[in-house]
Amino acid sequence: KAEEIRALVAANPFPAETARNPQRVGVRVLRSAATQSGLDRIAAKIRPGERFAVQDCALWLATPDDLSKTPLLTAISAPWVGKGTLRSASALQKIAAALPV
C-alpha cells in the first residue's frame, strides 16, 4: 500500500501546478477504471484554465481556483464515475510523508 501511494505521488501529471499550490490539484483514485462515457461526461465540465488527466484508476485535476469551486470536482466525485477516494495533492503528499520507509 505504501508503495502504491508513493507511486501515485510520483505519477502526478501536474507537478508544476502542485509546486505552486497543492491545494489546487486533486486526485480521485477509483477501485476500477472509469468508463469512456464517464470520462466524456467529466471532460464536458472542464472550464478554461482547468486541466484533467487519467492514469489507470486515478483521475487528476488541476484548477486555477480552489478545488471546491470547480464543477470538475463535482463531476469526478459523481457516483456514476465509480467508487473511490478523493484527495488534494497537498493531503496526498502529507499521507506519503507519514508512511514508514
N, C-alpha and C positions, 0 to 999 in steps of 0.2 A: 504493500500500500504506500509506504513512504517513497519508494522509487517511482510509483505512478504519479504522485503529487509533484515530486521534483521534475519529472519528465514533462508534466503539464506546464509548470512554470517556465521551463526551458524552451518549450514549444510555442510560447506566447507569440502570435503573429504581429503584435503591436508593441514592440519593445520601446520605440521612441515615445509613443503616447504614454506608456506605462511609466517611463522615466520622468516625463513631465508631470503627470498626475495619475497615479494608480487608482484613484477613486473614479476615474472616468473610463476605465477599461473593466469589462466584466467577462465572465465565462460561465456558461451553463454546461455542466457535464451530465450527459444523458446515460441511462442504462443501456440503450441501444441507439444506433444511428437514426437520425431524423429522416423522414421520408422526403422525397423530392418535392411533393406537393406542400409539405410543411415548410421546407426551405424557401419555396416560392412565396408562400404567404408571409414569411418573415422578411424576405427581400423587398416585398411591396411596402414595408413600413420604414425603410431606410430613408432618412432625411439628408439634405445637403450637409456635408461635413462629417457624417457618421460613416463608420466602416464596419464590415461584418465578414467573418471568416469561419469556415468549417474545417475542423480537423478530426476525422473519425467521429467520435461521440462528443466532441467539445465544440460548442458554439460560442465564438468570441465576438465581442462588440467593443467598439471604441467610439466615444462621443465627445464633442467639444463642450458639452454641458454635463450637469450631474446625471448619473445613470438613471436616477428615479424620474427624470423629466422627459425621457425619450420613449416614444411608442415602441421602439425597437425592443426595449427591455420587457415590455408587456407581451410582445409577440414571442420572444424566446422563452418566456415563462408560461406561456399558454399550455393548458392540458393537452391540446392536440399535438403539441411538439413531442411529448413523451415525458416519462418520469426522469427526474434528475435533480441536481442541486445547482444553485446559482451563487457565485461569489464575485466580489470585486477583485481586481488584480492585487490590490492592497491586502485584502484578507487572505488571499491565496499565498502571497509572499510571507505573511506572518505565520500561517499554518506550516509552510515549508521550513521556515527558520526554526520553528519549535520542534520539528521532528528529530528523533535521535539519529546520530550519524552512522 
